[in-house]
């Protein structure tokens, strides 16, 4: 091979080797792309090839136990424009003006968005209701703006009951539930979004592809709660009265609970706020912000506003702690009876105070209760009696039961933000701490802990787990999870002790410090409490509370109301809380169908509803009135009743009650008799029995509200009267007097 040939051969060989190397690199690259990293690069291709649209899962709804909707999803619309498709300035101005008018959005704001001509989607307004959306549709149709204006259906959370159980239900924010059940069960309510996966070509046109698919969304589960909106309304109405009438500086709260299952039938702090506008302060909070004196443009003002919003949202029933005061004496008594250190008839002595390890601790009755039975001393809320039995129980045994009743651990209620109680450590739980704890002071508990412990005293000794959700259901209404079968945790005292304790507490309602919790026709077991706020700079601040369960002989429900910092002159729980607990029990037991069982004395004191005697003969009307046990006075000489006082339907006390009948012939010669008038006396501050005498003597009838057991103890006092003193009214007019017992001190 000559030189030229060798040169050509060498160059060819080099080219060949180069081709082989290039081919090897290409093959290696293809192997890497199509084998080793196939999934990775396929995904990148699909990202450019496929359009993925999210199908939003429907959030589960929230119901009360009667399947009344508490939180639902309603369809609203997002209105948006495509500035890129608005070609003429005339159309741009017209669109902006009309949308501003329909949607109540600032024109300049819309016009600024409409000028972004490189944009295809500019939101004008979200959560547009159907009525306004229809107006936008009409505008689009009338002007052929279907390429310029769009409506996108969305969902919005709506709360039909607005302020009922607001702190319990909670609110749905943009990133999920912010508090309450919406937060606690956010995962179960949320569900899983679905997808549309559609193949598109370079021109964004649909094209057939094996990658086109639809993944259906999985809607969230709905919650069936234990709440009953009828009972919730009863509770919140009474809390509103409690708050306003006692001028509670730090709010009030209340719970209604099924004693056997732990189901929360109602729970509230004050009267709530509107969940549909959760960032709008209620009237009282707004006033506090206004009178703060802060500049509305300042950071301090904004911080104060958010502080008030969070306070408004806070569920005081689970997140706040307080000293339970004498309501805890139910627990001390249960321990004492269970351990046998006393019986209901054991005799104890109260001299007004007790010296414990060198510390003198007083009774609320500084003169002392004297020597009497344990039952009587509990009914009168005697502190030394409790300290005496606590000493007999001993610190170790007392602490063991204290733990068993749930005071050293959270209840586990299915609501966010539950606090722990603030207690002594056992190592520091010495004689003085044992003594003060026996009557509910120097430790702090939460309202939910307290009512849970009291339910154990009512239901036969069982600690139940309080809960708000009964079950989860799917979109078809099928129960997916039920929470009803694991509510009982343990038994702490015997059913015999509970029965005996209920009888003692019932006696305290009939003639003890819990007299204002009395409800005619129902057997009520109750205990009141008042405690000092030891962490407050103002030593006069108190917390007044009352807890009760009924019927005492067959307990169904328990009610707790707490009044934090009442400004009323009498801060006792027996005054600031017990009357409202009685009203909650009264209305709730009636609603639940629990029948009244009146005693003969109660029947005699019931208010009578006046009948309609007009157009009846005088003889027939008189017979009917006297048969009902009332007196009858005839004014006029006619044979037929033409008018009457009190009016038909009015209610009045039977004893001493008089119905005045005006009898005359409108077409006859005899003149129409003149209606007699009398002057209303001032009976505020009188004992009810004395007020009744005054009013009847003045020719008036009486209706009593509040303490209908007004003769027990030292006697109930008239707090107010329906018609002002010295007012002239027709003879026989019914004067409504509101009464309460004031001899109901229950702690220091």
C-alpha positions, 0 to 999 in steps of 0.5 A: 500500500503506497503512501497515498492509500495509507493516508486515505485509509487512516483518515477513513479509520479516524472518521469511522472511529469518530462515527462509532464514538458519536453513535455510542454517545447517541445510543447511550444518551437514548438509553438514558432517556428511554430506559434509565430515566424514562419516567422522568422525561415522560413526565416532562413531556406530559407536563407540556402535552397535558392540561390538568384541571382540578375538580374540587372535592365538596367539603362535608357539612355539619349537622346537629343531632336532629340533622339540622344543617349548621354548616353548608356549602352554597354556590357562589360565583367568581366574576372575572374579565379577559382584558386581552379580548376587550378590543375597544376602549368604548367596551372597556369603559362600558364593562367597567361601569356596569360591573362596578354598579352590579357588584359594588366594586370601585370603578377605578379598581376594575378599569385598572385591571381591564387595562392589562391587555396581555391578561386573559383572567382578572378577577373582579369579585369572588363569592358573588351571590346568584342574584347578582350573578344573574344580573351579570349574565343578563349584561353579557347576553345583552351586549354579546360580551361572552368572550370578555366577561366570565362567571366561574361557579365556586362554593362558599361556606354558609352557617344558617344559624349564624351566632348559635354555637359559634365557638363550637362550630368554628369557621372555615378560612382559606386554608381550612378550619380556623377554630372549633369543629371546622378545625378539629375535623378539618381532615375528615371534612376536607375530602380529596380533590379529583382531576381532569387530565386532557391532551392538548396540541401546540395550539392548545386544542384538544386531541385524542390521547391515551392520557385523557382521563378523569379522577373523581373527587372524594367528598369530605365526610359530614359531621353529625354532632350531639348539639341540639339547636333548640337547646342551644338557643335556650342556653344562649338566651339565658347566657345573654340575660346572665351577662347583661343583668349581672354586668359580667366583665369577663363574659359568661359561659354555659354547658348542657350535657347528657349525664350518661353519654357525655354528649354536649347538647349545648355549649356557648360563651355569651351569645356568640357572633355571626359565623358568616362575618367572623371578623366583625366584632360584636357590639360589646367588643366593638365598643371596647375597641372604640373606647380604647383611645387608639388611633385607627391607623396605628399598629396598636389599634390593629393589634388590639382589634385582632386580640378582641377577635381572637377573644370573641372566637375563644371557647371559654368552656374548654380553654379557660380555667377557674376556681370552681368554688363550692360546686366542687363540694359535690365531689368532696362529698361523693368521696366522703360518702364513698370512703365512709368517713361520714354518712348523711346523718353524721353530726359535725360542728361549724363555729365559723372557721377552722384552724388548719396547720396554724392557718385559720380558714373561715366559713362564708357564714362567719357566725358558724352553722352550729352543730348539725348533720352532714347533709344540712351542712352541705346544703348550706355550703359549710366550708368547715364541714368540708375541711373536716371530712377532707381531713378524715379522708386523708391527702393520699386518698383525696388525691387519688379520687381527685385524679379519678374524677379527672381534675389532673388530665384533660377530658379529651373533648373533640374540640381544639384548645382544651386547657389543663387544670392548674393544680397543686403537685402531690408533693406540695398537697399538704394540710392547708391545700387539702382543706382549701381544695375541699371547697373548690379553691386554690386550684383551677379547672376548666368548665368542661372538666367540672361538668364532667365530674358532676355528671359522674355524681349524677349518672351512678359514678361513671366518668364519661368522655365529653364529645361534640361529634356523634358520627361521620357520614358519607355523601349518601348518608351512610355512617362511616364512624360512630363515637357513641360506643366508647364514652365511659372511661371508669367508675369512681364512686358507687351508684348508691352514693350517687343516689344518696348525694342527689337526694341531699343536693335536692334538699339544698334546692328546696331549702339551702343555698341553691334555692334559686335553682328550684323549678316547679314540677321538677326535682333538681339537684344543684350546687352553687359556688363563688370563688375569688380570682386570686390571680387578679390585682383587684381582690374584689373580683369573683367568679359565680357559678351553679351546676345542676342535674335533673330530674334528681331521681332519674338524672338526664341532663346537667347544666353549668353556668359560670359568670366571670367577674359579675359587677352585681352587688351580690356576686354569689353563684346562687344569685348570678347563676342559679336563676338562669340555670333553673330557666335552662333546666325548665325549658330544656326538660319540657323540650325533651318531653320530661313530664312535670310532677307537681306536689300539692303545694306547687299546684296551689301556687301555680299561676292561673291563665285567665279565661275569656268571659266576654259575651257570657252571662254574668252567672255563667262567668261567675261560676266558671271563675269561682270554680277555678278558685278565684274571686269575682267582682261584678261592676255594672247592672247588665246581664252580659259581660262586656269587658274584663280585667285581667284580659283573657290569656293573662296569668296571675296567682290564684291565691288572692286573685280577683277577676273584675267583670264589667256587665252592661247592655251596650244598646240599653239605657243604663250608662257604661260603668266607669273603669276604676283605677288604683295606684301601683305601690312600690314593692321592690326590695320587699319580701315576696310574701309582703309584696303580695299583701301590698299589691292585693290590698291595692286592688291588683293581681300578682304574677310571680316569676323567678323564685316561686319557692319564695317562702323558704329560708328567710324569704325571696326578695322582689328584685323588680316589678312590671309597672312602675310605682305610683302609676295609675292602672285599672283595678285588677291589673296584673303586676309581675314581680321578679323574685330571687333568694338573697340568703344564698352565700356559698363561699368566701 
